Amino acid sequence: MNITSSKPQVSAIILAGGQGQRMNGKNKGLQTFKGSKLINHVIDRISPQVNEILISANKNVEEYEALGYTTYRDEQWSDCGPIGGILTTAHHAANDYLLIVACDQPFLPPDLVEKLYTALGNNKLAVAADATGIQNLNILMHKSLLPSMQQQLVKKHRSMHAWLALHPHSEVFFHSKNNDFANINTLDDLTRYA
């Protein structure tokens, strides 16, 4: 973090490595939603809030890179879920603070980073929550927590929820009125949220 500023320097990691099982095997982030690729809506939401955007993907890497953002294939930790994607990509991030979001969340709040960072206090991790519960893939974390993520995968523990439980963290409640953390998981969701 730049000590002269109260605003942190943040690298965002957009997780786009899912199998798309609930979307008939289609790559979620590349599906058209409201006239644009789903991931473009995520980028539009977070780009004003961060200094860098990186994408973690297992398939269609060239299509994601064509959007203008460096994309990392999850090779070492393939099939290890979100933690594998975070680990693979985070080592390339230019900043110490990492915003983690998913490629299928087109309504993310415009003050996500600000609220998460403000809530950190003495913690190195803050997670968003709303009326539906904890949003495990909407977190702000410090890079110093990456070794513990790696230890989890070495132990064959892939649950993001379980990893969060290992660390003191701040939970930030968002009074969501606009489906802020809604995931577009199915082909029907593309229509329902349009």
N, C-alpha and C positions, 0 to 999 in steps of 0.2 A: 504494500500500500504506500502511496505517496504521503509522507508524513505531513507535508504542507497543506494537504487537502483532506476534508472530511469525507470525500467521495473516494471509494476504493477503485483501483484499477482491476477490472474483472474480465476474465475470459469465459465465454459461454461455450458449453458443450451441448450440442443438440444430438440426442440419441435417436438414431434412425436405423438401428440394427436388428429390430424385431423381425420375427418370422412372418408376421402378417397372417397368422392362422385364422383370426376372426374376420379377415378381409379376403378370404379365398386365395391366400398366398400372394396377394398383391402387395407391393411396397407402399406402405401407408403414406409416407412423406411425399411421394410423387403423385398421389391421387389428386385429381382436380376438385377443388372446393371453392365455391364462390368465384369461379373464373381464374383461379390461380392454383399452383401446387400447394398442397397442405403445408409443407415446410416453409413456403414463402410467407405464409401468414404468421408462423412462429418467428421467423426472421424479422418481419416487420414489427412485431411486438417487442422483441428484445433488443434489436440493434441500437435503439436510442439509449439503452440502459447499460450497455457493455462496451468494452474497448476492442474486443476480438470475438469472432465466432468461428468455432471449429465444429465439424460434423463427424460423428462416429457412425459408420455404416458397414454392413457386411456384403450387401448386394448393390448393384447399380451405382457403384462409386463414381464412375465417369459422369453420370447424369447429375449427381449431387455436386461434383466439382464444377460442372458447367454453370452452376448458380453463382460461382465466384468465390466459394469458400473451400479452404483446404479440408479434405475428407480423409479420414483414416480408417482403413480396414482393420477390423478386430481380429488379428491373426493369432497372437500368442494366447489370448484368452477367449477364443471363439467358443460359442455355445455356453458362455458363462453369464449370460444376461447383462443387465445394465452395468453391473460393477465391472465386468470385463471391458465394456465399451468405454467407460469412464477412465479406467486404468490405461488403456491403450492410447487414448487421446490426450489425457491430462498432461502427460510428459512433454507434449509439444506446445502446451499453452505458455504464452509469454508472461502471464500474470499469476500472482500467488493465490488470488481468490478465483474460485470457479463457480459459475452458475450452471446448474444441471437442469435441463428441461428435455421434454420429449418432442418428437417431430409431429405429433398428432394433437397438439394443444393450440388451436388457433386463436383462443380468446385470452391469453395470459394477461394479467394486469400490468398496466404501464408503470406501476410503482413497485413491482416485484423485488427488484434488486435493492431499492432504497429501503423498503420495509424489512427485508431479511437482514441487510447489513446493520441497520439501526438496532435490531434486536439481538445481535450477536453478543454484546456485552463481553464477558471474559471467555466465551465459548469460541470454538473455531468452526461451528456448524450451526446453521439455521435452516429450518424446514417450514414450508408453507402448510397451512391447514385451512379447511373450510367446514361447512356444515356436514359434508360427507366424510370428513376425517382427515388424517394426515396424508399429505401429498408427497409420497416418498421420492418422486422424481422431479420435485421442484425444490431444490436445495441450493444454498450458498455455502461453500465449504472452503477451507484453507488447504493448500496443497500438502501441508505437513501431515494430513490425515491419509494420504495415499498409501503409505506402507501398511496401515491397518487394513485397508481394502485388499491389498495383495495377500496379506496373511489369511483373510477370509477365504479367498479363492484357493489358496494352497490347501486349506482345510476342507475344501469342497462345499463351502457355505456361500451360496449365491444370492441370498435374500437381502435386498436393500433395507427392508424393515429391520431385520436382525442386526445388520451393520449399524444402522442409526442408533439402535438401542445400546450399543457398546460405548457410545460417546455422549458426554454432556452436550446438549444442544438446546437451542431456543426454538420454540414453536410459535409461528406467527399466524394468527387467525385473520383470514380475509373474509369480510362480509360480502360474499360473492352474490351479485345480483344478475350477472351476465354470463353465467356458466364459465367463469374465469379458468377453471382447471378441468373443464370437460375434455375428455379424450374422444377423438373420432376413431373408433375401433372397428366399425363394420361399414359395409357398403350402405346399409340403411342409415347409419349415422351421418353420412355425407349429405343425404337428403334431409334428414330430420333437423340438423343444425343449420342448414343453408338459409 
